[in-house]
Amino acid sequence: MPPVVPTSRVARFREALSASPALWWALIYFFCLLCGYYLLRPVRDAMGASADPTAVFPHWLLALGDRIGVAPADYTLQLLFTATFVAMLVLQPVYGALVARFPRRVFLPVVYLFFIACLFGFWWAFDAALPGRGALFFVFIAVFNLFAVTVFWSFMADVFDNEHARRVYGYIGAGGTLGALCGPGITRLLVEQVGVANLLLVSAGFIGLCLLCIVQLRPWAVARERAHREASGEAAMGGSVWAGLRLVAQDPLLRALALLMFFGVGVGTLLYNEQAAIVRRFYPTAEAATRYYSTLDWAVNGLTILVQLLLTRWLMRRFGIVPLLLLPALAILVGFALLSASPLPLLVATVQVMTRASEFSLAKPARETLYTRMDREARYKGKSVIDTAVYRTGDFTFVWVHKLLAGFGSSVVFLAGLGIAAGMTFGAWRVVREQRRLPTNSPGEGAGHGGSS
């Protein structure tokens, strides 16, 4: 008698858990990571939209602005994004050195322990109302988001091969989205009772749980590498700390992914800046702004989990990555066309929710699945360059583009955004075209994916 094939989504999920115990730990890992991050994101966004320059900038910068006749508060987001861009350029070779010179069992915990230590430092800064805490925290959270999440997905590509990834990445993404839903909920519930500073300690606790998950998942990564005869992540990868840049420059698929990332960030940056202007107008206090941004994050993650549960896995299994990359790009084109005609605050928020939800539920799982078919150097070095340096270059570029265009009105901003969304769509098409050259399964040892260290 043939086995009964589970038909309900719940039954398929239970089957996936029983077939892959590593999925449990991956779900817990991503849940804790995004819950910890989304606890902090509304605080960061409130700092970026703050009308109090002393909470954001240090006294020396405000004094310098007075001397030269330029108010830093008039360029808050531009200065914050520029500082983030510089920080990312400085830290990228540091991360490259960690990956090249230390085995996975060392550099993965080091990344998370560093972020936990920083959170304790910021707890003191917020508790003491230290001037300039907002700028430092804004930059820190941006760096934390990119490096911590990039490390997570690189590690998942060690744990799961391409076939398993197509089956479980949707579930893992949904686990992360649940964490992303819980994080803003905790912030909304606690921020006015315990204050912003103590929220940072709650986040540090969730990040600490990620370390336990890393320890539990290591044996599964080792077993997968042995099964596929890949170079072991338990040994240092070696090579140059700049190898990731060369990989991206030399490999057509990585270049296409970088192009998609650059313009995708541009779309999000324009929306983010317009949203910040709305918040400054209608939510003047830090607590009110934090509550507003946590509500927005709730809407984003609620829509994300619905798409992940109802569409992502089905589309991935049936059609591959093509619709997951192209549908969000086309939807964003439509959204920006509507905004260029009628840039109402509610429509701005709606398009932002749609843009971020489609990125998290469709485009990102598709991109991460591609890395399971690349070698470890592409997964850790090339991917890191795209997810950090290219990402923040996009932020840096388009935050100043927005400042240039904002004086002409929101309609002009979104009309220019149509061109940026078209660039994103072209990048998605290039990725779809170039990924056809990848092997169906994970490469074996020595089967490199473009470039060398």
C-alpha positions as CSV (number, residue, x, y, z in Angstrom):
1,M,0.0,0.0,0.0
2,P,1.6,3.4,-1.0
3,P,2.2,5.9,1.8
4,V,-0.3,8.6,2.3
5,V,0.9,11.9,1.0
6,P,0.0,14.8,3.3
7,T,-2.2,17.3,1.7
8,S,-2.7,20.1,4.2
9,R,-0.1,22.7,4.8
10,V,0.1,21.8,8.5
11,A,0.6,18.1,7.6
12,R,3.4,19.0,5.1
13,F,5.0,21.2,7.8
14,R,4.9,18.4,10.3
15,E,6.4,16.0,7.8
16,A,9.2,18.4,7.0
17,L,10.0,18.8,10.7
18,S,10.1,15.0,11.2
19,A,12.2,14.5,8.1
20,S,14.8,17.2,9.1
21,P,15.4,17.8,12.8
22,A,17.8,20.6,11.8
23,L,14.7,22.5,10.6
24,W,13.6,22.9,14.2
25,W,16.8,24.7,15.2
26,A,16.9,26.8,12.0
27,L,13.3,27.9,12.8
28,I,14.2,28.8,16.4
29,Y,17.4,30.5,15.2
30,F,15.7,32.8,12.7
31,F,12.8,33.5,15.0
32,C,15.1,34.7,17.8
33,L,17.3,36.6,15.4
34,L,14.5,38.6,13.8
35,C,12.6,39.0,17.0
36,G,15.7,40.6,18.6
37,Y,16.2,42.8,15.6
38,Y,12.6,43.9,15.2
39,L,12.5,44.8,18.9
40,L,15.2,47.4,18.0
41,R,14.2,48.5,14.5
42,P,11.3,50.8,15.7
43,V,13.8,52.5,18.1
44,R,16.3,53.0,15.3
45,D,13.5,54.4,13.0
46,A,12.3,56.7,15.8
47,M,15.9,58.1,16.2
48,G,16.1,58.7,12.4
49,A,12.9,60.6,12.4
50,S,13.5,62.4,15.7
51,A,12.9,66.2,15.9
52,D,15.4,66.5,18.8
53,P,18.9,66.9,17.3
54,T,20.7,66.5,20.7
55,A,19.3,62.9,21.0
56,V,20.7,62.1,17.5
57,F,23.9,64.0,17.1
58,P,26.8,64.6,19.5
59,H,27.4,68.2,20.8
60,W,30.6,68.6,18.7
61,L,28.7,68.0,15.5
62,L,25.9,70.4,16.3
63,A,28.5,73.0,17.3
64,L,30.4,72.5,14.0
65,G,27.1,72.9,12.2
66,D,26.5,76.2,14.0
67,R,30.0,77.5,13.0
68,I,29.6,76.7,9.3
69,G,25.9,77.7,9.1
70,V,24.5,74.2,8.4
71,A,22.0,72.5,10.7
72,P,22.7,68.7,11.0
73,A,19.0,68.3,11.7
74,D,18.2,69.3,8.1
75,Y,20.2,66.4,6.9
76,T,19.5,63.8,9.5
77,L,18.9,60.7,7.3
78,Q,21.6,61.7,4.8
79,L,24.2,62.0,7.6
80,L,23.1,58.7,9.2
81,F,23.1,56.8,6.0
82,T,26.5,58.2,5.0
83,A,27.9,57.2,8.4
84,T,26.4,53.7,7.9
85,F,28.0,53.5,4.5
86,V,31.4,54.4,5.9
87,A,31.0,52.0,8.8
88,M,30.2,49.2,6.4
89,L,33.2,49.9,4.2
90,V,35.4,49.7,7.3
91,L,33.9,46.5,8.7
92,Q,33.7,44.6,5.4
93,P,37.4,43.7,5.4
94,V,37.2,42.9,9.1
95,Y,34.5,40.4,8.4
96,G,36.5,39.1,5.4
97,A,39.5,38.5,7.7
98,L,37.3,36.6,10.2
99,V,35.9,34.4,7.5
100,A,39.3,33.8,5.8
101,R,41.3,33.1,9.0
102,F,39.0,31.4,11.4
103,P,36.8,28.3,11.1
104,R,33.0,28.5,11.2
105,R,32.8,27.4,14.8
106,V,34.8,30.6,15.8
107,F,33.7,33.4,13.5
108,L,29.9,32.7,13.8
109,P,29.8,33.0,17.6
110,V,32.2,36.0,17.5
111,V,29.8,38.0,15.2
112,Y,26.9,37.5,17.6
113,L,28.9,38.0,20.8
114,F,30.1,41.3,19.4
115,F,26.6,42.5,18.8
116,I,25.4,41.4,22.3
117,A,28.3,43.3,23.9
118,C,27.3,46.4,21.9
119,L,23.7,46.2,23.1
120,F,24.8,46.3,26.7
121,G,26.9,49.4,25.8
122,F,23.8,51.1,24.2
123,W,21.7,50.1,27.2
124,W,24.0,52.3,29.3
125,A,24.0,55.1,26.7
126,F,20.2,55.3,26.5
127,D,19.8,55.0,30.2
128,A,22.2,57.9,30.7
129,A,20.5,59.9,27.9
130,L,24.0,60.3,26.3
131,P,24.0,63.0,23.6
132,G,24.6,61.5,20.1
133,R,23.2,58.1,21.1
134,G,20.7,58.1,18.2
135,A,23.3,58.4,15.4
136,L,25.5,55.6,16.9
137,F,22.5,53.4,17.5
138,F,21.2,54.0,14.0
139,V,24.5,52.9,12.4
140,F,24.8,49.9,14.8
141,I,21.4,48.5,14.0
142,A,22.0,48.9,10.2
143,V,25.3,47.0,10.6
144,F,23.7,44.4,12.9
145,N,20.8,43.7,10.5
146,L,23.0,43.1,7.5
147,F,25.9,41.1,9.0
148,A,23.8,39.0,11.4
149,V,21.2,38.1,8.8
150,T,23.8,37.5,6.1
151,V,25.7,35.2,8.4
152,F,22.5,33.3,9.1
153,W,21.7,32.6,5.5
154,S,25.3,31.7,4.7
155,F,25.2,29.2,7.5
156,M,21.8,27.8,6.3
157,A,23.4,27.2,2.9
158,D,26.0,25.1,4.8
159,V,23.2,23.1,6.6
160,F,20.8,22.5,3.7
161,D,21.5,21.6,0.1
162,N,19.5,23.0,-2.8
163,E,16.8,20.3,-2.8
164,H,16.3,20.6,1.0
165,A,16.4,24.4,0.7
166,R,13.5,24.4,-1.8
167,R,11.4,22.5,0.6
168,V,12.3,24.2,3.9
169,Y,13.4,27.8,3.2
170,G,9.7,28.9,3.1
171,Y,9.2,27.4,6.5
172,I,12.4,29.0,7.9
173,G,11.4,32.3,6.4
174,A,8.0,32.0,8.1
175,G,9.7,31.2,11.4
176,G,11.7,34.4,11.0
177,T,8.6,36.4,10.1
178,L,6.9,35.1,13.3
179,G,9.8,36.6,15.2
180,A,9.5,39.8,13.2
181,L,5.9,40.0,14.3
182,C,6.6,39.3,17.9
183,G,9.4,41.9,18.1
184,P,7.3,45.0,17.3
185,G,4.6,43.5,19.5
186,I,6.9,43.4,22.4
187,T,8.1,46.9,21.7
188,R,4.6,48.2,21.5
189,L,3.7,46.5,24.8
190,L,6.8,47.4,26.8
191,V,8.3,50.7,25.4
192,E,6.1,53.0,27.5
193,Q,6.4,50.8,30.6
194,V,10.1,49.9,30.8
195,G,11.6,52.6,28.5
196,V,13.7,52.3,25.4
197,A,16.9,51.4,27.3
198,N,15.6,48.2,28.8
199,L,14.2,47.0,25.5
200,L,17.8,46.6,24.4
201,L,18.4,44.0,27.2
202,V,15.4,42.0,26.0
203,S,16.9,42.0,22.5
204,A,20.3,40.8,23.8
205,G,18.5,37.8,25.3
206,F,17.1,36.7,22.0
207,I,20.4,37.2,20.2
208,G,22.0,35.0,23.0
209,L,19.6,32.2,22.1
210,C,21.0,32.3,18.5
211,L,24.3,31.1,19.8
212,L,22.7,28.0,21.2
213,C,21.1,27.3,17.8
214,I,24.4,27.7,16.0
215,V,26.0,25.1,18.3
216,Q,23.1,22.6,17.7
217,L,23.2,23.1,13.9
218,R,27.0,22.7,13.4
219,P,26.8,18.8,13.2
220,W,24.2,19.1,10.4
221,A,26.5,21.4,8.4
222,V,29.4,19.1,8.8
223,A,27.3,16.1,7.7
224,R,26.0,17.9,4.6
225,E,29.6,18.9,3.6
226,R,30.8,15.3,3.9
227,A,27.8,14.0,2.0
228,H,28.5,16.4,-0.9
229,R,32.3,16.1,-0.6
230,E,32.6,19.9,0.0
231,A,35.5,21.7,1.7
232,S,34.7,21.6,5.5
233,G,33.6,24.8,7.2
234,E,35.3,23.5,10.3
235,A,38.6,24.6,8.8
236,A,39.6,28.2,8.0
237,M,38.6,29.2,4.4
238,G,41.8,31.1,3.7
239,G,42.3,33.5,0.8
240,S,42.3,37.3,0.7
241,V,40.1,39.5,2.9
242,W,39.2,41.2,-0.4
243,A,38.3,38.0,-2.3
244,G,34.5,38.8,-2.0
245,L,35.0,42.0,-4.1
246,R,36.8,40.1,-6.8
247,L,34.2,37.4,-6.8
248,V,31.4,39.9,-7.4
249,A,33.4,41.7,-10.1
250,Q,34.3,38.4,-12.0
251,D,31.1,36.3,-11.7
252,P,28.1,37.3,-13.9
253,L,25.5,35.9,-11.5
254,L,27.0,37.7,-8.5
255,R,27.2,40.9,-10.6
256,A,23.5,40.5,-11.4
257,L,22.6,39.9,-7.8
258,A,24.6,43.1,-6.9
259,L,22.7,45.1,-9.5
260,L,19.3,43.8,-8.2
261,M,20.4,44.6,-4.6
262,F,21.5,48.1,-5.5
263,F,18.3,49.2,-7.2
264,G,16.1,47.3,-4.8
265,V,17.7,49.2,-1.9
266,G,17.1,52.4,-3.9
267,V,13.3,51.7,-4.0
268,G,13.2,51.1,-0.3
269,T,15.3,54.2,0.6
270,L,13.0,56.5,-1.3
271,L,10.0,55.1,0.5
272,Y,11.8,55.2,3.9
273,N,12.7,58.9,3.5
274,E,9.2,59.9,2.5
275,Q,7.9,57.9,5.5
276,A,10.3,59.6,7.9
277,A,9.0,63.0,6.7
278,I,5.4,61.9,7.5
279,V,6.5,60.7,11.0
280,R,8.2,64.0,11.8
281,R,5.0,65.8,11.0
282,F,2.5,63.6,12.8
283,Y,4.4,61.7,15.6
284,P,6.8,64.2,17.3
285,T,7.8,62.2,20.4
286,A,10.2,59.2,20.5
287,E,7.6,57.0,22.1
288,A,4.8,57.9,19.5
289,A,7.2,57.4,16.6
290,T,8.4,54.1,18.0
291,R,4.8,52.9,18.3
292,Y,4.0,54.0,14.8
293,Y,7.0,52.2,13.3
294,S,6.3,49.1,15.3
295,T,2.7,49.1,13.8
296,L,4.2,49.5,10.3
297,D,6.5,46.6,11.0
298,W,3.6,44.5,12.2
299,A,1.7,45.1,9.0
300,V,4.8,44.2,6.9
301,N,5.4,41.0,8.7
302,G,1.7,40.0,8.9
303,L,1.5,40.2,5.1
304,T,4.9,38.5,4.8
305,I,3.8,35.4,6.7
306,L,0.6,35.1,4.8
307,V,2.5,35.1,1.5
308,Q,5.1,32.7,2.9
309,L,2.5,30.2,4.1
310,L,0.2,30.4,1.1
311,L,2.4,31.1,-1.9
312,T,6.2,31.0,-1.4
313,R,6.8,27.3,-1.1
314,W,4.2,26.4,-3.8
315,L,5.8,28.9,-6.3
316,M,9.3,27.7,-5.5
317,R,8.5,24.1,-5.9
318,R,6.5,24.5,-9.0
319,F,8.1,27.3,-10.9
320,G,11.5,27.8,-9.3
321,I,12.8,31.3,-8.5
322,V,11.6,33.1,-11.6
323,P,8.2,34.4,-10.3
324,L,9.6,35.0,-6.8
325,L,12.1,37.5,-8.3
326,L,10.0,39.1,-11.1
327,L,6.6,39.5,-9.3
328,P,7.9,41.8,-6.6
329,A,9.7,43.9,-9.1
330,L,6.6,44.3,-11.3
331,A,4.4,45.1,-8.2
332,I,6.8,47.8,-7.1
333,L,6.7,49.4,-10.6
334,V,2.9,49.6,-10.3
335,G,3.2,51.0,-6.7
336,F,5.5,53.8,-7.8
337,A,3.4,54.6,-10.7
338,L,0.4,55.1,-8.4
339,L,2.6,57.2,-6.0
340,S,3.9,59.5,-8.7
341,A,0.2,60.3,-9.5
342,S,-1.0,60.6,-5.9
343,P,1.6,60.5,-3.1
344,L,-0.8,60.4,-0.2
345,P,0.6,59.4,3.2
346,L,-1.6,56.3,3.5
347,L,-0.6,55.2,0.0
348,V,3.1,55.7,0.8
349,A,2.6,53.4,3.9
350,T,0.7,50.9,1.8
351,V,3.3,50.7,-0.9
352,Q,6.1,50.4,1.7
353,V,4.3,47.5,3.3
354,M,3.8,45.8,-0.1
355,T,7.5,46.5,-1.0
356,R,9.0,45.1,2.1
357,A,6.6,42.2,2.4
358,S,7.3,41.0,-1.2
359,E,11.1,41.3,-0.5
360,F,11.0,39.2,2.6
361,S,8.4,36.6,1.5
362,L,9.4,36.2,-2.2
363,A,12.6,37.8,-3.4
364,K,14.9,37.1,-0.5
365,P,14.1,33.3,-0.2
366,A,14.7,33.1,-4.0
367,R,18.1,34.7,-3.7
368,E,19.1,32.7,-0.7
369,T,18.2,29.4,-2.5
370,L,20.7,30.4,-5.2
371,Y,23.6,30.4,-2.7
372,T,23.0,26.7,-1.9
373,R,24.2,26.0,-5.4
374,M,27.4,28.0,-5.1
375,D,30.7,27.2,-3.3
376,R,31.5,28.3,0.3
377,E,33.6,31.2,-0.9
378,A,30.7,32.7,-2.9
379,R,28.3,32.0,0.0
380,Y,30.4,33.7,2.7
381,K,32.6,36.2,0.9
382,G,30.7,37.2,-2.3
383,K,27.3,37.2,-0.6
384,S,28.7,39.3,2.3
385,V,29.9,42.0,-0.2
386,I,26.5,42.1,-1.9
387,D,24.5,42.1,1.4
388,T,26.6,44.7,3.1
389,A,28.8,46.9,0.9
390,V,26.5,46.9,-2.1
391,Y,23.4,47.3,0.1
392,R,24.9,50.3,1.9
393,T,26.2,51.8,-1.3
394,G,22.6,51.8,-2.5
395,D,21.5,53.4,0.7
396,F,24.2,56.1,0.6
397,T,23.5,56.9,-3.1
398,F,19.7,57.1,-3.0
399,V,19.4,58.9,0.4
400,W,21.2,61.8,-1.3
401,V,19.2,61.4,-4.5
402,H,16.1,61.7,-2.4
403,K,17.4,64.9,-0.8
404,L,18.1,66.4,-4.2
405,L,14.6,65.5,-5.5
406,A,12.6,66.2,-2.3
407,G,12.6,70.0,-3.0
408,F,10.5,69.3,-6.2
409,G,7.8,67.5,-4.3
410,S,6.9,63.9,-3.6
411,S,5.4,63.3,-7.1
412,V,8.8,64.0,-8.6
413,V,10.5,61.7,-6.1
414,F,8.3,58.8,-7.0
415,L,8.5,59.5,-10.8
416,A,12.2,59.2,-10.5
417,G,11.5,56.1,-8.4
418,L,9.9,54.5,-11.4
419,G,13.3,54.5,-13.2
420,I,14.9,53.0,-10.1
421,A,12.2,50.3,-10.0
422,A,12.9,49.6,-13.7
423,G,16.5,49.1,-12.8
424,M,15.5,46.6,-10.1
425,T,13.3,44.7,-12.6
426,F,16.3,44.6,-15.1
427,G,18.5,43.2,-12.3
428,A,15.9,40.5,-11.5
429,W,15.8,39.5,-15.1
430,R,19.6,39.2,-15.2
431,V,19.6,37.0,-12.2
432,V,17.0,34.7,-13.7
433,R,19.1,34.5,-16.9
434,E,22.4,33.9,-15.2
435,Q,21.3,31.4,-12.6
436,R,20.5,28.8,-15.3
437,R,24.3,28.1,-15.5
438,L,24.5,27.0,-11.9
439,P,24.6,23.2,-11.1
440,T,21.3,21.8,-10.0
441,N,22.7,20.7,-6.7
442,S,25.4,22.0,-4.4
443,P,28.8,22.0,-5.9
444,G,31.3,19.4,-4.7
445,E,34.7,20.1,-3.5
446,G,36.6,22.0,-6.1
447,A,33.6,22.8,-8.1
448,G,33.9,26.6,-7.6
449,H,31.4,29.2,-8.6
450,G,33.4,31.9,-10.4
451,G,36.4,33.7,-9.2
452,S,39.1,32.6,-6.7
453,S,40.5,33.8,-3.4
